């Protein structure tokens, strides 16, 4: 089975699950709702009344898309392990790295398309409620923060697949990723020096770079995050070749 056929099979599996479409729809609805809310908090100068730049009115809603795709990445791996379909796939295409790479590439491509739609929704909805202000989310470095989602969301999706394969448990993988992102890094940010905590993985992607001026910035941060993800994927490939992942 060629790599293209592996990707086609993964796309078919993703499309056949109604829960995937429902999750994506809910994420985009959340983007629209938060975009409207954030736009209503834009001050006359084009920034949020709380102080952050106007680009956060687009970046903050996109967190829904980023974490939803990460969760779908985990579920796509753990559900196949739990249901035994990984074993069936490997019996047809007995190349573990090719199958895992095909899954990651396919889901990353899907997340790229969803990210484009999400960015348009976030911008459009925030623009509605920010009318009459100097709202310009792409100015003053906002373009880099917003467009970085085109890279960070596919990377987070691949990370979800990799951790799902490593842990082989939906609850375990989601606990590791979500607890780390929402609690672990928050605690470390308190105890680590201010020069180090902006380099924590999830601090460098999403809405973080736009509100952490002392950090590496959205472009360099995306590159460092890609390195983190590559390390996790390499570990996943190493372990997958040496144990039964099905």
C-alpha positions in Angstrom: 0.0 0.0 0.0 1.5 3.4 -1.1 1.7 6.3 1.2 -1.0 8.1 -0.8 -3.4 5.1 -0.2 -2.6 5.2 3.5 -3.6 8.9 3.6 -6.7 8.2 1.6 -7.7 5.5 4.0 -7.1 7.7 7.0 -9.3 10.5 5.4 -12.1 8.0 4.8 -11.9 6.8 8.4 -12.1 10.4 9.6 -15.0 11.3 7.4 -17.1 8.3 8.4 -17.2 9.3 12.1 -20.1 11.7 12.8 -18.5 12.6 16.1 -15.5 14.2 14.3 -17.8 16.5 12.3 -19.8 17.4 15.4 -16.6 18.3 17.3 -15.3 20.5 14.4 -18.7 22.2 14.2 -18.8 22.9 17.9 -15.3 24.3 17.8 -16.2 26.7 15.0 -19.3 27.8 16.7 -17.2 28.4 19.8 -14.8 30.5 17.7 -17.7 32.6 16.4 -19.2 33.1 19.9 -15.8 34.1 21.5 -15.0 36.2 18.5 -18.1 38.3 19.0 -17.4 38.6 22.7 -13.7 39.7 22.1 -14.8 42.2 19.4 -17.1 43.8 21.8 -14.1 44.4 24.1 -12.1 46.3 21.5 -11.5 49.9 22.6 -11.4 53.0 20.4 -7.6 52.6 19.9 -8.1 49.2 18.3 -6.7 47.2 21.3 -8.7 45.2 23.9 -9.8 47.4 26.8 -7.9 45.1 29.1 -4.7 46.1 27.3 -3.7 43.2 25.0 -3.4 44.0 21.3 -6.3 43.7 18.9 -4.9 40.5 17.4 -6.0 38.7 20.5 -9.6 39.1 19.4 -8.8 36.6 16.7 -6.1 34.5 18.5 -8.1 33.8 21.6 -11.1 32.2 19.8 -8.7 30.1 17.8 -7.8 28.3 20.9 -11.0 26.3 20.4 -9.8 25.0 17.1 -6.3 24.3 18.3 -7.3 22.2 21.3 -10.2 20.5 19.5 -7.9 19.3 16.8 -5.4 18.1 19.4 -8.2 16.1 21.1 -9.3 14.6 17.7 -5.7 13.6 17.1 -5.6 11.7 20.4 -9.0 10.1 19.7 -8.0 9.0 16.2 -5.1 7.0 17.6 -6.6 5.6 20.8 -9.9 4.6 19.3 -8.2 2.6 16.6 -6.0 0.9 19.3 -9.1 0.2 21.4 -11.2 -1.1 18.6 -8.5 -3.2 17.0 -8.6 -1.4 13.6 -4.9 -0.6 13.9 -4.2 -4.3 13.7 -6.3 -4.6 10.6 -4.6 -1.6 9.0 -1.1 -3.1 9.8 -2.1 -6.4 8.3 -2.7 -4.6 5.0 0.1 -2.1 5.3 2.8 -3.7 7.6 4.9 -0.5 7.8 4.2 1.1 11.2 6.0 4.3 10.5 4.2 4.8 7.2 0.8 4.2 8.7 1.5 6.5 11.6 3.0 9.2 9.4 0.0 8.9 7.1 -2.4 9.4 10.0 -0.5 12.4 11.2 -0.2 14.0 7.8 -3.9 13.4 7.0 -5.1 14.9 10.2 -2.6 17.8 10.0 -4.0 18.6 6.5 -7.5 18.5 7.8 -6.6 20.8 10.7 -4.9 23.2 8.2 -8.2 23.6 6.3 -10.2 23.9 9.5 -7.8 26.5 10.7 -8.3 28.7 7.6 -12.1 28.5 8.2 -11.7 29.3 11.9 -9.5 32.3 11.2 -12.0 33.7 8.8 -14.8 33.1 11.3 -12.8 34.6 14.2 -11.9 37.7 12.1 -15.4 38.2 10.7 -17.2 37.8 14.0 -14.9 40.0 15.9 -15.1 42.6 13.2 -18.9 42.7 13.6 -18.8 43.8 17.2 -15.7 45.9 16.9 -17.2 48.2 14.3 -16.6 51.9 14.9 -13.2 51.3 16.5 -9.7 51.4 15.0 -9.7 47.6 15.1 -6.8 46.3 12.9 -5.8 42.8 14.2 -3.1 42.3 11.5 -1.2 45.4 12.4 1.7 45.8 14.9 2.9 42.2 14.5 -0.6 40.8 14.8 -0.4 39.1 11.3 2.4 36.8 12.5 0.5 35.9 15.7 -2.6 35.1 13.7 -1.0 33.3 10.8 1.1 31.2 13.1 -2.0 29.2 13.8 -1.7 27.7 10.3 1.4 25.9 11.6 0.6 25.4 15.2 -2.8 23.7 14.8 -1.4 21.0 12.5 1.5 20.5 14.8 -0.7 20.2 17.8 -2.8 17.7 15.9 0.2 15.5 15.1 1.3 15.8 18.8 -2.1 14.5 19.8 -1.7 11.4 17.5 1.8 10.8 18.8 0.9 11.0 22.5 -2.2 8.8 21.9 -0.1 6.1 20.3 2.5 6.3 23.1 0.0 6.2 26.0 -2.6 4.0 24.2 -5.3 5.4 26.5 -7.7 8.2 25.7 -8.1 9.4 29.3 -4.3 9.1 29.9 -3.2 10.9 26.7 -5.8 13.7 27.1 -4.9 14.1 30.8 -1.2 14.4 30.0 -1.7 17.0 27.3 -4.5 19.1 28.8 -3.2 19.1 32.4 0.2 20.1 31.1 -1.2 22.8 28.8 -3.6 24.4 31.3 -2.1 23.6 34.7 1.5 22.3 34.4 2.8 25.3 32.4 0.9 27.7 34.6 2.6 26.3 37.7 6.0 26.3 36.1 5.5 29.9 34.9 5.3 30.8 38.6 8.4 29.0 39.7 10.7 29.4 36.7 12.5 32.6 35.8 10.7 35.0 33.5 13.4 34.4 30.9 12.6 30.7 30.7 8.8 30.3 31.1 8.0 31.9 27.7 9.8 28.9 26.1 7.4 26.3 27.5 5.7 24.5 24.6 2.2 25.8 24.8 3.4 29.3 25.8 4.9 29.6 22.3 1.9 28.8 20.2 -1.7 29.9 20.1 -2.6 33.2 21.8 0.5 33.2 24.0 3.0 34.9 21.8 0.8 37.9 21.4 0.8 38.7 25.1 4.3 37.6 26.0 6.6 40.2 24.6 9.6 38.7 26.4 9.1 35.4 24.6 10.6 34.2 21.3 7.7 35.6 19.2 5.2 33.7 17.1 7.6 32.7 14.2 10.5 31.6 16.3 8.2 30.1 18.9 6.5 28.1 16.2 9.8 26.7 15.1 10.9 25.7 18.6 7.5 24.1 19.2 7.9 22.2 16.0 11.2 20.8 17.4 9.4 19.7 20.6 6.7 17.9 18.5 9.4 16.3 16.3 11.1 14.9 19.4 7.8 13.4 20.7 7.1 11.9 17.2 10.6 10.4 17.0 10.1 8.8 20.4 6.7 7.5 19.2 8.3 5.9 16.1 11.0 4.4 18.2 8.6 2.8 20.7 6.1 1.8 18.0 8.8 -0.3 16.2 9.5 -2.2 19.4 6.1 -2.9 21.0 2.7 -4.0 19.9 0.7 -0.8 19.4 -2.4 -2.6 18.3 
